[in-house]
Structure formats: structure tokens, C-alpha cells
Amino acid sequence: MTKRMRIAGLDIQRLLRSRFNDSETRRGLRASLIEGIPATIIGNLLGGPLQTAFLLYLGFHSEQIGLIAAIPSLTLLAQIFMAFAMERWRDRRKVSMILGVGHRTLWVGTGLIPLLFPDAAWAPTYMLVFLCSFTLAQAGGVIWTSLMADIVPPPVRGRYFGIRNTIHWAVASLTLLVGGQLLDWLPGGRGFAILFAVCALCVVWNGIELSRYANPRFESAGGGLSASLILKPFRDRPFLTAASFITLFILIQNVVVPLYAYAMLNLLNLSYSSVTLITMVQNIVMMVSYIFWGNLNARFSARQLLTWTFPIISLACIVWLGMAALPVLLILGLSHILLGIGLGGYNLLVFNFLIGDTPKADRPIYIAVFSALTGIAGFIGPNIGGWLFKAADEAPSWLQDYGIVGLTGFALLVPAVAIAPFVFRSARGSRNRIRGL
């Protein structure tokens, strides 16, 4: 008997082939899995701790790094305009491919900045190119989310994305490990040149796979471009209340979490390989947690499960205060384990909340409004964090090293425990429960 491929006890062949008779659906699920691999490689070699390492190599300071970390969140505002544009541009696969390839091409192009521009122009040029790159990325995000909501059948949505995210985070972990080791072996420009060259090849691979996505017919809301369309999410009280809470939480969270790598590399003076190894631990935990949260989502609504993730993310920041008495690497490992569990659940559940708790015809504008609200908060947070780290230069070293992160964790814990259970307690959340296989 042919041996089936299994991941964490789940039958992949059954998920992708046996369950569905529609070949378009099978191809769409398979393409989504494969396409995410080169996208993940690019995102982890050019983003995260390795992006921070590249920026420090170029001589950027904390405020500039905070601003750059905030740009992806700011560009979420582009999703508002794309939600309107979708009323006219119905070929979601084509538009997703153009925007996705454009985004990654510009991002890889940032590697040429030290070769083409004088030192004084590096920071503004990087920010401009990075801004354009992520404007395209976020514009494509609302289309991709809408497309995936139609490609993935609702009965397996929770577990499918759990498996997909698990595979991609496994790739992310390996990529980070190899990237960090490479920079230690080949410090300076040579190491970064290899990273950018690998990413250039992955852009081509990613574009090919995006062209293979399924392309189901887009069901328009039928209202055209109007103020009533953009106001629909604001009239939906359960959605708006949940989105407002998540916006507040992300604002506080992003004061420190996007600057973890900066703190580890520049304040705690860890090596590239140590930082990427710690981040890899987070990714492995996140990878396993996707399966765990996906299975839980088969029993409980995404709204209910989201209330479990917020305190975990808060604790991931609070434990930094343990550096006052315990080894730094031990505390960082514990923090990133908690962060992997919390963010793994949040990433999966907020996606299922958006595609399961919103009306199908109006889903693009709901996603766009949610992204705009959280994007503004995500932009403000890292800028506050960069300013705080700079302001703490003359403060006691403990405050800069771990105090800012730990105290921010307490600021997260209060709304996570006192407000979230009431905000997400809604009968409509039962719509968001994903049935098992």
C-alpha cells in the first residue's frame, strides 16, 4: 500500500486530493502551499532579524529602524483603495501575481542601494523603496485573502491553514538558521550579497507559482464605488468592537515586538547566529501551534480563541524582566516560545475571524477597514518604540535592555484580561467555528 504523507497526524493527500472532486480546488490548494515557500524565504532573508542586521550594517539608528519596521503597517491603508478597485478588477489571480512580484522585486532591489547611492542617501532611499514595495504587498493582500477565502472550502479551512502555515514556518525556521550562520561565516557585504541573490531567484519562482493559483469568479457586493460600501463595516457593531480592541492591542504590542531584533543585536550584543537561532525557536513553536490552534478552531469559535492568545503575547514581553536575575538566553528563549504560541494563534485565528465572521460579498471592504485600523496602530507603535529606546540612552541600562519590553507587557496584559473577554463574547462568533475534516 502506498504510504501517505502525514504532518502532525494529518493526512495531506486526503486534504488536498481525496476530499475534493473539483480539480480547480485541488490545484488552488496545492499552488497556495508551494507559492508560499519562496515568499517565506524572501520574507525571512530580507525581513525580521536579518533585515535589522542589514540596517545596522548600513549604520541606521533605533528611530530609523523603528520607522522602517512601521512601514508595512502604514501601507495597510492601501487595502481600502484596493477593496474599491476590486469592483472593477475582477481577475484576482492576475492582479495578485502582478502586485506580489512587484512587491518582492522592489524589496530585493534594496540590496543595490549601497552600490548605487552615496552613504547620506541610504536611509531615505531605503525607506522610499521599502514603502513602495509594501504598498504593493498590502494592496495585494486584500485580494489574496479574498481569493483564498473562495479557494479553500469552509469545512477544512482551519486545518488547511494550520498545515499550510506549519509548512511555511518550517521553511522560515530553516531559512533563518542558514541566513544567520551565513552572516557569521561571511560578515559584511559578502554575506548580504548572497542573501539578496538567493531572494532574486525566489522572486522568479514565486511569480511562476502565483500564476498557477485557482481563479474562482469574484462575487461583487454590487454597490459599486460608494460611501455606503466603506461604511458597512462601521455599522457592524460586533465587527467594529472586535477590530477596535485588536487595534489598541497591536498599538501597544508594536511598541516593542518589532524591535526585539534591535534590542538583541544592538543592546544585548548577541551574534547574528544567536538571534536567528532564537527566532527559529519561535518559528518552530509557531509551526507546531498552528496545528494546535487549527484543531481547537474546529471546536471553538475564532472569537473565543483570540481571547486566549492576547494574555500569552503579553507574558512574552513581561518575562523580559526576568533578565534581572536569570541568564539572558534563557529568558529570550522563554519569551520567544510564548510569542510563538501567541502569535501563531493570533495569525491563524484573526484570518479565520475575518473570512468567517464577515459577509462574503462585502468581505474585501471588511478586510480593508480592519487592515487600515490595525495598520495605523502598527505604524505608530514601532515609532514610539524607536523613540523610547533612544530616550533611554541616558537611563539605567536595565531599562533599555529589558525594562521597556517588560513594562510594555504589563500594559498589554491589562486589556487582554479585563477587556477582551467582553469584547469577543458574541453569539455571532458561532458562525466562525470551523468544522473538522
MOVEN-V787926 format. One record per pair of residues at least 6 apart in sequence whose C-alpha atoms are under 6 Angstrom apart, sorted by sequence separation. I is the first residue (numbers start at 1). J is the second residue. D is the distance in Angstrom with one decimal. If there is no record, write none. Layout:
I:J:D ; I:J:D
//
This chain:
6:12:5.7 ; 234:240:5.9 ; 264:270:5.8 ; 5:12:5.9 ; 183:191:5.1 ; 392:400:5.7 ; 16:26:5.7 ; 316:335:4.4 ; 316:338:5.1 ; 316:339:5.3 ; 107:133:5.9 ; 313:339:5.5 ; 106:133:5.3 ; 313:342:5.0 ; 103:133:4.4 ; 312:342:5.2 ; 103:136:5.3 ; 309:342:4.8 ; 103:137:5.3 ; 99:136:5.3 ; 100:137:6.0 ; 99:140:5.6 ; 96:140:5.3 ; 302:349:5.2 ; 302:353:5.6 ; 289:341:5.7 ; 293:345:5.7 ; 282:336:4.9 ; 286:340:4.3 ; 290:344:5.8 ; 282:337:5.2 ; 285:340:5.3 ; 286:341:5.5 ; 289:344:6.0 ; 82:139:5.7 ; 282:340:4.7 ; 286:344:4.8 ; 75:135:5.0 ; 79:139:4.9 ; 78:139:5.3 ; 72:134:5.7 ; 76:138:5.3 ; 79:142:5.9 ; 357:432:5.6 ; 356:432:4.9 ; 321:402:5.9 ; 320:402:5.5 ; 321:406:5.3 ; 320:406:5.2 ; 317:405:5.6 ; 318:406:4.1 ; 317:406:5.1 ; 318:409:4.6 ; 180:272:5.2 ; 181:273:5.3 ; 317:409:4.6 ; 180:273:4.4 ; 314:409:4.7 ; 180:276:5.5 ; 314:412:5.3 ; 177:276:5.8 ; 314:413:5.2 ; 176:276:5.5 ; 177:277:5.9 ; 311:413:5.7 ; 311:416:5.5 ; 101:207:5.8 ; 310:416:5.3 ; 173:280:4.6 ; 173:283:5.7 ; 97:210:5.4 ; 307:420:5.9 ; 169:283:5.7 ; 169:287:5.4 ; 166:287:4.3 ; 303:424:5.4 ; 93:215:5.7 ; 254:378:6.0 ; 251:377:4.4 ; 255:381:4.3 ; 303:429:5.7 ; 247:374:4.6 ; 251:378:5.6 ; 254:381:4.6 ; 255:382:4.7 ; 162:290:4.7 ; 254:382:5.4 ; 301:429:5.7 ; 162:291:4.9 ; 255:384:5.9 ; 256:385:5.7 ; 301:430:5.7 ; 247:377:5.9 ; 251:381:5.0 ; 255:385:4.3 ; 302:432:6.0 ; 33:164:5.8 ; 37:168:6.0 ; 301:432:5.2 ; 162:294:5.2 ; 301:433:4.3 ; 233:366:5.6 ; 300:433:5.7 ; 159:294:5.0 ; 158:294:4.9 ; 298:434:4.6 ; 297:434:5.8 ; 298:435:4.9 ; 298:436:5.2 ; 221:361:4.6 ; 84:225:6.0 ; 220:361:5.6 ; 221:362:5.5 ; 219:361:5.9 ; 256:405:5.8 ; 42:199:5.2 ; 38:202:5.1 ; 38:206:5.6 ; 35:206:5.6 ; 35:209:5.0 ; 31:213:5.5 ; 28:213:5.0 ; 28:214:4.5 ; 24:214:5.9 ; 49:261:5.1 ; 158:434:5.9 ; 155:435:5.1 ; 83:364:5.3 ; 156:437:5.9 ; 83:365:5.3 ; 80:368:4.8 ; 79:368:4.7 ; 76:371:5.5 ; 77:372:4.5 ; 76:372:5.4 ; 76:375:5.2 ; 74:375:5.0 ; 73:375:4.1 ; 74:376:5.6 ; 73:378:4.9 ; 74:379:5.1 ; 73:379:5.1 ; 70:379:4.2 ; 70:382:5.5 ; 66:382:4.8 ; 67:383:5.4 ; 66:383:5.0 ; 66:386:4.7 ; 63:386:4.4 ; 62:386:5.1 ; 63:387:5.8
//
